[in-house]
């Protein structure tokens, strides 16, 4: 049977094709909207990590070694260097709930493994306070990098990063 075009409009096959295309577009946009509600792109402008772009996913508590994106807080040093509304930081989850943070001199250790070293002052001479010691609390992480100038949980200005400050986990893309 050959479908004849209606001189006033589309044939039945063309109408069904249009409905299929519109339905596919609607489903695609709906899926993209759901995805964009839990994902974002972050550009890292610090030298503490080798990557400068991350795909960030919210809603999952980090595992050891994950890149983590978090709000740094608003203490005096953080505000001086990053402003009153600092952008999120990207670091690595090196300590998880139940892990033990200690120090040996300037070295910061998690479960006996060195993860970072402390500096007494910033590049501009502001005093840096050593961060928390002891057991990483439930719902929190110890976020750090091995970079000598990393500004992270090794300092009290950041401390343990708990769920209320976590933005999500990141995957390095560039």
C-alpha positions as CSV (number, residue, x, y, z in Angstrom):
1,X,0.0,0.0,0.0
2,X,1.4,3.4,-1.0
3,X,0.8,6.3,1.4
4,X,-0.5,9.3,-0.4
5,X,0.3,12.8,0.9
6,X,-2.7,14.7,2.0
7,X,-2.7,17.9,-0.2
8,X,-3.6,19.9,2.9
9,X,-0.9,18.5,5.2
10,X,1.5,15.7,6.1
11,X,1.0,12.0,5.4
12,X,0.4,9.6,8.3
13,X,3.9,8.3,8.1
14,X,5.3,11.9,8.2
15,X,3.1,12.8,11.1
16,X,4.3,9.6,13.0
17,X,7.9,10.5,12.2
18,X,7.5,14.1,13.5
19,X,5.9,12.7,16.7
20,X,8.8,10.2,17.1
21,X,11.4,13.0,16.6
22,X,9.7,15.3,19.1
23,X,9.3,12.6,21.7
24,X,13.0,11.7,21.3
25,X,14.0,15.3,21.7
26,X,11.8,15.7,24.8
27,X,13.3,12.6,26.4
28,X,16.8,13.8,25.6
29,X,16.2,17.2,27.1
30,X,14.6,15.6,30.2
31,X,17.6,13.3,30.7
32,X,20.0,16.2,30.2
33,X,18.1,18.3,32.7
34,X,18.4,15.5,35.3
35,X,22.1,15.0,34.6
36,X,22.8,18.7,34.8
37,X,21.2,18.8,38.3
38,X,24.0,16.6,39.6
39,X,26.9,17.5,37.3
40,X,29.0,20.6,36.7
41,X,32.3,21.6,35.1
42,X,34.9,23.1,37.4
43,X,38.0,25.0,36.3
44,X,40.8,24.7,38.8
45,X,43.1,27.8,38.9
46,X,45.5,26.7,41.6
47,X,48.8,24.9,41.1
48,X,48.1,22.3,43.8
49,X,46.8,19.7,41.3
50,X,48.1,19.0,37.8
51,X,44.7,19.1,36.2
52,X,42.8,22.3,35.5
53,X,39.3,21.0,34.5
54,X,37.1,18.6,36.4
55,X,33.7,17.1,35.7
56,X,32.0,17.3,39.1
57,X,29.3,14.9,40.3
58,X,27.2,15.6,43.5
59,X,25.4,13.2,45.7
60,X,28.2,10.6,46.4
61,X,30.4,10.6,49.4
62,X,34.1,10.4,48.3
63,X,36.3,7.3,48.4
64,X,40.0,7.5,49.2
65,X,41.9,9.0,46.3
66,X,38.9,10.7,44.7
67,X,39.2,14.3,43.7
68,X,36.9,16.3,45.9
69,X,35.3,19.7,45.4
70,X,34.3,21.6,48.5
71,X,33.7,25.1,49.9
72,X,36.8,26.2,51.8
73,X,35.0,28.3,54.5
74,X,35.4,31.9,55.5
75,X,38.2,32.3,58.1
76,X,40.5,35.3,58.1
77,X,43.3,33.8,55.9
78,X,40.9,32.2,53.4
79,X,39.0,35.5,53.0
80,X,42.3,37.5,52.6
81,X,43.5,35.2,49.8
82,X,40.3,34.1,48.1
83,X,37.7,36.8,48.9
84,X,34.5,36.8,50.9
85,X,32.8,34.4,48.5
86,X,35.7,32.0,47.6
87,X,35.3,29.6,44.7
88,X,35.2,25.8,45.5
89,X,38.5,24.1,46.0
90,X,39.6,20.8,44.3
91,X,41.8,18.5,46.4
92,X,42.1,14.7,47.0
93,X,40.3,12.7,49.7
94,X,43.3,11.3,51.5
95,X,41.6,10.6,54.9
96,X,38.1,9.1,55.4
97,X,35.9,8.7,58.5
98,X,37.7,6.6,61.1
99,X,41.2,7.3,59.7
100,X,43.8,8.8,62.1
101,X,45.6,12.1,61.3
102,X,48.9,12.7,63.1
103,X,52.0,14.8,62.6
104,X,55.7,14.1,62.8
105,X,57.4,17.4,62.8
106,X,56.1,19.3,59.8
107,X,54.9,16.1,58.1
108,X,51.1,15.3,58.1
109,X,50.3,11.6,58.2
110,X,47.0,9.7,57.6
111,X,47.1,6.2,59.1
112,X,50.9,6.5,59.4
113,X,51.4,7.5,55.7
114,X,52.8,11.0,54.9
115,X,50.3,12.9,52.8
116,X,51.5,16.5,53.1
117,X,53.9,18.9,54.9
118,X,53.2,22.0,56.8
119,X,54.6,25.5,56.2
120,X,54.6,28.0,59.0
121,X,53.6,31.0,56.7
122,X,52.0,31.7,53.4
123,X,54.0,33.0,50.4
124,X,53.1,36.5,51.6
125,X,54.1,35.9,55.2
126,X,50.7,35.3,56.9
127,X,50.8,32.7,59.7
128,X,49.3,29.3,59.0
129,X,47.8,27.3,61.8
130,X,48.3,23.5,61.8
131,X,45.1,21.6,61.1
132,X,43.2,19.0,63.1
133,X,44.6,15.8,64.5
134,X,42.9,12.6,65.6
135,X,40.2,10.5,64.1
136,X,38.4,11.9,61.0
137,X,34.8,12.3,62.1
138,X,31.9,10.5,60.5
139,X,30.6,12.4,57.4
140,X,34.0,14.2,57.0
141,X,37.2,13.8,55.0
142,X,40.7,15.0,55.2
143,X,41.4,16.7,51.8
144,X,44.9,17.4,50.7
145,X,47.5,17.4,48.0
146,X,51.2,16.7,48.1
147,X,52.0,20.1,46.7
148,X,54.2,22.1,49.0
149,X,51.9,25.2,48.8
150,X,48.6,23.3,49.0
151,X,46.0,25.1,51.1
152,X,43.9,22.2,52.5
153,X,43.0,20.1,55.5
154,X,46.6,20.2,56.8
155,X,45.7,23.7,58.0
156,X,43.1,24.8,60.6
157,X,41.8,27.3,58.1
158,X,40.3,24.4,56.1
159,X,40.3,21.5,58.6
160,X,38.2,18.4,58.2
161,X,35.8,18.9,55.2
162,X,32.3,17.6,56.2
163,X,29.2,16.9,54.1
164,X,27.8,20.4,54.5
165,X,30.8,21.8,52.6
166,X,31.2,19.1,50.0
167,X,30.1,20.0,46.5
168,X,31.0,16.6,45.0
169,X,33.6,14.3,43.6
170,X,35.5,15.2,40.5
171,X,36.9,13.5,37.5
172,X,39.9,15.2,35.8
173,X,39.2,15.9,32.2
174,X,42.0,18.3,31.3
